[in-house]
Amino acid sequence: MADSMEMRGAGGSWRIAMWGGAAALLAVPAVAMQFTREVDWGPEDFITMGAMLAAACSAFEVAVRLTRNSTARTLAGVAILAVFLTVWAELAVGILD
């Protein structure tokens, strides 16, 4: 029960880790572009990835608020991650064509 309340709290450390991880993931290509020409992202790439990360993190926050069962949260997280990775791969190389 304590774990459930901690996850549902407004300022849980999991939220900081999740959103901070998303920001760090978005910063990786920006840093890589400083060291290599192989990474060539434009503003639209950063906007798209930022929107995808915001949607995924927001969806997980909604899942945490709506569920109390850790199994349901885990399944929601796996489903959100699967959708995120599928969309990312489709945008990168067109896996669904």
CYANA upper distance limits for C-alpha pairs under 8 A (distance plus 0.5 A):
  1 MET  CA      5 MET  CA      6.87
  2 ALA  CA      6 GLU  CA      6.63
  3 ASP  CA      7 MET  CA      6.70
  4 SER  CA      8 ARG  CA      6.73
  4 SER  CA     68 ARG  CA      6.54
  4 SER  CA     69 ASN  CA      8.29
  4 SER  CA     70 SER  CA      8.43
  5 MET  CA      9 GLY  CA      6.52
  6 GLU  CA     12 GLY  CA      6.75
  7 MET  CA     12 GLY  CA      6.76
  7 MET  CA     14 TRP  CA      7.83
  7 MET  CA     64 VAL  CA      7.48
  8 ARG  CA     12 GLY  CA      8.11
  8 ARG  CA     64 VAL  CA      7.06
  8 ARG  CA     65 ARG  CA      6.41
 11 GLY  CA     15 ARG  CA      7.46
 11 GLY  CA     16 ILE  CA      8.36
 12 GLY  CA     16 ILE  CA      7.57
 13 SER  CA     17 ALA  CA      6.73
 14 TRP  CA     18 MET  CA      6.51
 15 ARG  CA     19 TRP  CA      6.58
 16 ILE  CA     20 GLY  CA      6.16
 17 ALA  CA     21 GLY  CA      6.25
 18 MET  CA     22 ALA  CA      6.75
 18 MET  CA     57 CYS  CA      7.54
 19 TRP  CA     23 ALA  CA      6.74
 19 TRP  CA     57 CYS  CA      7.46
 20 GLY  CA     24 ALA  CA      6.60
 21 GLY  CA     25 LEU  CA      6.51
 22 ALA  CA     26 LEU  CA      6.72
 22 ALA  CA     53 LEU  CA      6.65
 22 ALA  CA     54 ALA  CA      8.40
 22 ALA  CA     57 CYS  CA      8.38
 23 ALA  CA     27 ALA  CA      6.71
 24 ALA  CA     28 VAL  CA      6.88
 25 LEU  CA     29 PRO  CA      8.44
 26 LEU  CA     30 ALA  CA      8.02
 26 LEU  CA     46 PHE  CA      7.71
 26 LEU  CA     49 MET  CA      7.51
 26 LEU  CA     50 GLY  CA      7.22
 27 ALA  CA     31 VAL  CA      6.75
 28 VAL  CA     32 ALA  CA      6.56
 29 PRO  CA     33 MET  CA      6.46
 29 PRO  CA     39 VAL  CA      7.17
 29 PRO  CA     41 TRP  CA      7.74
 30 ALA  CA     34 GLN  CA      7.45
 30 ALA  CA     41 TRP  CA      8.32
 31 VAL  CA     35 PHE  CA      7.73
 32 ALA  CA     36 THR  CA      6.69
 32 ALA  CA     39 VAL  CA      6.95
 33 MET  CA     37 ARG  CA      6.84
 33 MET  CA     38 GLU  CA      8.10
 33 MET  CA     39 VAL  CA      5.83
 33 MET  CA     40 ASP  CA      6.94
 33 MET  CA     41 TRP  CA      8.27
 41 TRP  CA     45 ASP  CA      6.17
 41 TRP  CA     46 PHE  CA      7.54
 42 GLY  CA     46 PHE  CA      7.22
 43 PRO  CA     47 ILE  CA      6.69
 44 GLU  CA     48 THR  CA      6.50
 45 ASP  CA     49 MET  CA      6.62
 46 PHE  CA     50 GLY  CA      6.36
 47 ILE  CA     51 ALA  CA      6.56
 48 THR  CA     52 MET  CA      6.68
 49 MET  CA     53 LEU  CA      6.56
 50 GLY  CA     54 ALA  CA      6.51
 51 ALA  CA     55 ALA  CA      6.53
 52 MET  CA     56 ALA  CA      6.66
 52 MET  CA     84 PHE  CA      7.63
 53 LEU  CA     57 CYS  CA      6.53
 54 ALA  CA     58 SER  CA      6.38
 55 ALA  CA     59 ALA  CA      6.46
 56 ALA  CA     60 PHE  CA      6.78
 56 ALA  CA     80 ILE  CA      6.75
 56 ALA  CA     81 LEU  CA      7.96
 56 ALA  CA     84 PHE  CA      7.30
 57 CYS  CA     61 GLU  CA      6.75
 58 SER  CA     62 VAL  CA      6.76
 59 ALA  CA     63 ALA  CA      6.72
 59 ALA  CA     80 ILE  CA      7.82
 60 PHE  CA     64 VAL  CA      6.66
 60 PHE  CA     76 ALA  CA      7.61
 60 PHE  CA     77 GLY  CA      6.74
 60 PHE  CA     80 ILE  CA      7.71
 61 GLU  CA     65 ARG  CA      6.74
 62 VAL  CA     66 LEU  CA      6.62
 63 ALA  CA     67 THR  CA      6.54
 63 ALA  CA     73 ARG  CA      6.89
 63 ALA  CA     76 ALA  CA      7.06
 64 VAL  CA     68 ARG  CA      7.68
 64 VAL  CA     73 ARG  CA      6.66
 67 THR  CA     72 ALA  CA      7.23
 67 THR  CA     73 ARG  CA      7.11
 68 ARG  CA     72 ALA  CA      8.23
 68 ARG  CA     73 ARG  CA      8.16
 69 ASN  CA     73 ARG  CA      6.91
 70 SER  CA     74 THR  CA      6.55
 71 THR  CA     75 LEU  CA      6.67
 72 ALA  CA     76 ALA  CA      6.56
 73 ARG  CA     77 GLY  CA      6.55
 74 THR  CA     78 VAL  CA      6.65
 75 LEU  CA     79 ALA  CA      6.59
 76 ALA  CA     80 ILE  CA      6.54
 77 GLY  CA     81 LEU  CA      6.53
 78 VAL  CA     82 ALA  CA      6.54
 79 ALA  CA     83 VAL  CA      6.74
 80 ILE  CA     84 PHE  CA      6.58
 81 LEU  CA     85 LEU  CA      6.55
 82 ALA  CA     86 THR  CA      6.56
 83 VAL  CA     87 VAL  CA      6.64
 84 PHE  CA     88 TRP  CA      6.58
 85 LEU  CA     89 ALA  CA      6.51
 86 THR  CA     90 GLU  CA      6.58
 87 VAL  CA     91 LEU  CA      6.63
 88 TRP  CA     92 ALA  CA      6.58
 89 ALA  CA     93 VAL  CA      6.40
 89 ALA  CA     94 GLY  CA      7.13
 89 ALA  CA     95 ILE  CA      6.90
 90 GLU  CA     94 GLY  CA      4.64
 90 GLU  CA     95 ILE  CA      5.55
 90 GLU  CA     96 LEU  CA      6.83
